[in-house]
């Protein structure tokens, strides 16, 4: 009888991270599984509009209940607004979430020919949602309310103004006071984050100052445009404004916190998975290192040119709001970085290469690298898509997103390959290139070269860049070939951009 194979031994740090990752994933998964306690959910699609009905799971027979349509903002989804829907459902109402055209699970197009086109599209989707809610057997058709955030706040406010039978309306982060001009809608609650851009605060204040109506303005301190949706004060104010039957209270972070644990767990799990996929390899020799001043100058020029050219390259015409511009920026900047990296003046000579292995072993190493690339890239997709989809907003491709996904990924790949080359595989310098790219995108939006919504996307982009820099460092330490960090990183950057931004 042959002796058993020796057990696989991970290096100490990787083994500890593997255990910690499993614990965090388990805790996050358990929290997400319990997030819907107390409510029941039903998904329907009517006239092409995906909708989600949310009700209290156990409630005394109170006859027909008030109904509330909950509408998301630009680049949001029904999933982003789910905590608010849970709150109003637990307070005795029937909540109905919808995905506007071009958002979430809706493969339609929002309309890119101007604000009027988008307004008509949003109003048509609200027509479908309100009609469906009124037709539900447990909803009182005479007691319908509307709640919206950002773009959705403007949409529900305009809809309520045209339909005086709507009893009460909540506008969170209303973008334009003109949407609430005049005395209608009469009963309007305006909520705005204390850390939002000043324009949102001014819009809320102007709308609240209209005469001839019952309006209330609430400024939630310490939150910005997205986090205002997860503030306890926001949920309390919404529940107080709408008719309540004494529910079990708000749990605004019931999905967000477990999703954060899940995200941290899969992030840490990348380390032991890399060790398993690549084995024990000597760290690969790094190319000559250019001077820091040269690197900084090249990164600034590449990002600056990319920010200017991104507005006119063909990617800016992709049917993906903001995402086309970001893709063009990454593509142009990456090409310039790659060219500069090829002709960079070295500061120090490269480390001498050790004699390589025999040809069959080298071939085996290349094959293992390809297998590792497939495994780690697939893991990257799951690591970024699953926590976002379960805990924040829709992150699954539908409709045109399926072909937009590889286009955005290619732009991300070119940028990351250029950053890898110009930084010489050094983590600190790679991070500098990423920081400059984030600053350039921000500056281009402020200067009007990029869509203004880029300013709201930049925090997510910055987080993804930090994530990619960390994982790239792990791959380098494991001796991965120089092309592998950009390939894995392209999944991290490309997937959220292609699946969360609106189709237009």
Residue pairs with C-beta under 8 A, 6 or more apart in sequence:
8 276
9 15
10 18
10 272
10 275
10 276
11 275
13 271
14 271
14 272
14 275
15 272
17 268
17 269
17 271
17 272
18 269
18 271
18 272
20 265
20 268
21 265
21 266
21 268
21 269
21 272
22 265
22 269
23 265
24 261
24 262
24 264
24 265
24 268
25 261
25 262
25 265
25 266
25 269
26 265
27 258
27 261
27 265
28 258
28 259
28 260
28 261
28 262
28 263
28 264
28 265
28 387
29 258
29 262
30 258
31 254
31 255
31 257
31 258
31 261
32 255
32 258
32 259
32 262
32 390
32 391
34 254
35 251
35 254
35 255
35 258
36 86
37 57
38 56
38 57
38 58
38 86
38 90
38 248
39 54
39 55
39 56
39 57
39 86
39 89
39 90
40 54
40 55
40 56
40 57
41 52
41 53
41 54
42 52
42 53
43 50
43 51
43 52
43 53
44 50
44 51
44 52
44 53
44 132
45 51
46 128
46 132
47 128
48 106
48 108
49 98
49 99
49 101
49 106
49 125
49 128
49 129
50 78
50 98
50 99
50 104
50 105
50 106
51 78
51 96
51 97
51 98
51 99
51 129
51 132
52 78
52 82
52 85
52 96
52 97
52 98
53 94
53 95
53 96
53 136
54 82
54 85
54 86
54 89
54 94
54 95
54 96
54 97
55 89
55 94
55 95
55 138
56 89
56 90
56 92
56 247
59 92
59 245
62 92
62 245
63 140
64 137
64 138
64 139
64 140
64 143
65 92
65 93
65 94
65 138
65 139
65 140
65 143
65 245
66 92
66 93
66 94
66 139
66 140
66 143
66 144
66 145
66 167
66 242
66 243
67 93
67 94
67 95
67 96
67 133
67 134
67 136
67 139
67 140
67 141
67 143
67 144
67 145
68 85
68 88
68 93
68 94
68 95
68 96
68 144
68 145
68 146
68 147
68 242
69 96
69 98
69 126
69 129
69 130
69 133
69 144
69 145
69 146
69 147
69 156
70 78
70 81
70 84
70 85
70 88
70 95
70 96
70 97
70 98
70 147
70 148
71 81
71 98
71 100
71 126
71 129
71 146
71 147
71 148
71 149
71 152
71 153
71 155
71 156
72 78
72 80
72 81
72 97
72 98
72 99
72 100
72 103
72 104
72 148
72 149
72 150
72 151
72 152
73 80
73 148
73 149
73 150
73 151
73 152
73 153
73 173
74 150
74 151
74 321
74 453
74 502
75 103
75 321
75 322
75 453
75 456
75 457
75 500
75 501
75 502
76 103
76 104
76 149
76 150
76 151
76 152
76 393
77 99
77 103
77 104
77 105
77 393
77 394
77 500
78 97
78 98
78 99
78 104
78 105
78 394
79 104
79 389
79 392
79 393
79 394
80 149
80 229
80 392
80 393
80 394
81 97
81 147
81 149
81 152
81 229
82 97
82 255
83 229
83 230
83 235
83 250
83 251
83 252
83 253
83 254
83 255
83 256
84 95
84 147
84 229
84 234
84 235
84 238
84 252
85 95
85 96
85 97
86 95
86 250
86 251
86 254
87 235
87 238
87 239
87 247
87 250
87 251
87 252
88 95
88 147
88 238
88 239
88 242
89 95
89 247
90 247
90 248
90 249
90 250
91 239
91 242
91 244
91 245
91 246
91 247
92 243
92 244
92 245
92 246
92 247
93 145
93 242
93 243
93 244
93 245
94 133
94 136
94 138
94 139
96 129
96 132
96 133
98 125
98 126
98 128
98 129
99 105
99 106
99 394
100 106
100 110
100 121
100 122
100 125
100 151
100 152
100 155
101 108
101 109
101 110
101 111
101 121
101 122
101 125
101 503
102 108
102 109
102 110
102 111
102 321
102 502
102 503
102 504
103 110
103 394
103 502
103 503
104 393
104 394
105 394
105 396
105 398
106 398
107 398
107 399
107 400
107 401
107 503
108 121
108 399
108 503
109 319
109 503
109 504
110 118
110 121
110 321
110 502
110 503
110 504
111 117
111 118
111 120
111 121
111 504
112 118
112 319
112 321
112 504
119 155
119 158
122 151
122 152
122 155
123 155
123 158
123 159
126 146
126 155
126 156
126 159
130 144
130 146
130 159
130 163
133 139
133 144
134 141
134 144
135 141
142 165
143 167
143 243
144 165
144 166
144 167
145 166
145 167
145 168
145 169
145 170
145 242
145 243
146 156
146 159
146 160
146 166
146 168
146 169
146 170
147 156
147 169
147 170
147 172
147 238
147 242
148 154
148 155
148 156
148 157
148 169
148 170
148 171
148 172
149 172
149 173
149 228
149 229
150 172
150 173
150 174
150 175
150 225
151 175
153 170
153 171
153 172
153 173
153 174
153 175
153 179
154 171
154 174
154 175
154 176
154 179
156 169
156 170
156 171
157 169
157 171
157 174
157 179
157 180
157 185
157 188
157 207
158 179
159 166
160 166
160 169
160 184
160 185
160 188
161 179
161 180
161 182
161 184
161 185
164 184
164 185
164 186
166 185
167 187
168 187
168 188
168 189
168 241
168 242
169 185
169 187
169 188
169 189
170 188
170 189
170 191
170 238
170 241
170 242
171 179
171 180
171 188
171 189
171 190
171 191
171 204
171 207
172 191
172 192
172 228
172 229
172 234
173 191
173 192
173 193
173 196
173 200
173 204
173 225
173 228
174 180
174 190
174 192
174 200
174 203
174 204
174 207
175 199
175 200
175 203
176 203
177 202
177 203
177 204
177 205
177 206
177 207
179 207
180 188
180 190
180 207
180 210
180 215
181 210
182 210
182 212
183 210
183 211
183 212
183 213
184 213
185 213
186 212
186 213
186 214
187 213
187 214
187 215
188 207
188 213
188 214
188 215
188 216
189 215
189 216
189 218
189 237
189 238
189 241
190 204
190 207
190 208
190 215
190 216
190 217
190 218
191 204
191 218
191 220
191 228
191 234
191 237
191 238
192 200
192 201
192 203
192 204
192 217
192 218
192 219
192 220
192 228
193 200
193 219
193 220
193 222
193 223
193 224
193 225
193 227
193 228
193 231
194 219
194 220
194 221
194 222
194 223
195 221
195 222
195 223
195 224
196 223
196 224
196 225
196 228
197 225
197 455
200 225
201 219
204 217
204 219
205 217
207 215
208 215
208 216
208 217
216 241
218 233
218 234
218 237
220 228
220 231
220 233
220 234
223 230
223 231
223 234
225 456
226 456
228 234
229 252
230 252
230 253
230 256
231 252
232 250
232 252
234 252
235 250
235 252
236 250
239 247
239 250
255 390
255 391
255 392
256 391
256 392
258 391
259 387
259 388
259 390
259 391
259 392
260 387
260 391
262 386
262 387
262 390
262 391
263 383
263 387
263 391
266 379
266 382
266 383
266 386
266 387
267 383
267 467
267 470
267 471
269 379
269 383
270 376
270 379
270 380
270 383
270 471
270 474
271 474
273 375
273 376
273 379
274 372
274 376
274 474
274 475
274 478
274 480
275 478
277 368
277 371
277 372
277 375
277 376
278 368
278 369
278 372
278 475
278 478
278 479
278 480
279 368
281 365
281 478
281 479
281 480
282 354
282 479
283 476
283 477
283 479
284 425
284 476
284 479
284 480
284 481
284 482
285 350
285 351
285 352
285 353
286 350
286 351
286 424
286 425
286 426
287 350
287 424
287 425
288 344
288 346
288 347
288 348
288 349
288 350
288 424
289 346
289 347
289 348
289 424
289 426
289 429
290 298
290 344
290 345
290 346
290 347
290 422
290 424
291 345
291 347
292 429
294 344
294 345
295 344
295 422
295 423
295 429
295 432
295 433
296 432
296 436
298 336
298 337
298 340
298 344
298 422
299 337
299 422
299 432
299 433
299 436
299 437
300 436
300 440
301 336
302 333
302 336
302 337
302 340
302 418
303 333
303 436
303 437
303 439
303 440
304 440
305 332
305 333
305 336
306 328
306 329
306 330
306 331
306 332
306 333
306 334
306 336
306 437
306 440
307 329
307 333
307 440
307 441
307 443
307 444
307 449
307 450
308 444
308 449
309 328
309 332
310 316
310 325
310 326
310 328
310 329
310 332
310 444
310 449
310 450
311 325
311 328
311 449
311 450
313 328
313 331
313 332
314 328
315 324
315 325
315 327
315 328
315 331
315 407
315 411
316 324
316 325
316 328
317 324
318 324
318 327
318 404
318 407
319 400
319 404
319 503
319 504
320 327
320 400
320 401
320 404
320 408
320 497
320 498
320 501
320 502
320 503
320 504
321 451
321 453
321 501
321 502
321 503
321 504
322 450
322 451
322 453
322 454
322 457
322 501
323 404
323 408
323 497
323 498
323 501
325 450
325 451
325 454
326 408
326 411
326 441
326 454
326 457
326 461
326 497
327 407
327 408
327 411
327 412
327 497
328 411
329 437
329 440
329 441
329 444
329 450
330 411
330 412
330 414
330 415
330 437
330 493
331 410
331 411
331 414
331 415
333 415
333 418
333 437
333 440
334 411
334 413
334 414
334 415
334 416
334 417
334 418
334 419
335 414
335 418
336 418
337 415
337 418
337 419
337 421
337 422
337 433
338 414
338 417
338 418
338 421
338 422
340 418
340 422
341 418
341 421
341 422
341 423
341 424
342 421
344 422
344 424
356 362
357 365
369 480
369 481
369 484
372 480
372 484
373 484
373 487
373 488
376 475
376 484
376 488
377 487
377 488
377 491
380 471
380 488
380 489
380 491
380 492
381 491
381 495
383 492
384 395
384 464
384 467
384 491
384 492
384 495
384 496
385 395
385 396
385 495
385 496
385 499
388 395
388 496
388 500
389 395
389 396
393 500
394 499
394 500
395 495
395 496
395 499
395 500
396 499
397 404
397 405
397 498
397 499
399 503
400 503
401 498
401 499
401 503
404 498
405 494
405 495
405 498
405 499
407 498
408 494
408 497
408 498
409 490
409 491
409 493
409 494
409 495
409 498
410 490
411 494
412 489
412 490
412 493
412 494
412 497
413 486
413 487
413 489
413 490
413 494
415 437
415 493
416 468
416 472
416 485
416 486
416 489
416 490
416 493
417 483
417 486
419 430
419 433
419 434
419 486
420 430
420 472
420 482
420 485
420 486
421 482
422 429
422 433
423 429
423 430
423 432
423 433
425 476
425 482
427 469
427 472
427 473
427 476
430 469
430 472
430 473
431 466
431 469
434 465
434 466
434 468
434 469
435 465
437 465
438 458
438 461
438 462
438 465
441 450
441 454
441 458
441 461
442 454
442 455
442 458
444 450
444 454
445 451
445 452
445 453
445 454
445 455
445 458
446 455
457 501
460 496
461 493
464 492
464 493
464 496
465 493
467 492
468 485
468 488
468 489
468 492
468 493
471 485
471 488
471 489
471 492
472 485
472 486
472 488
472 489
475 484
475 485
475 488
476 485
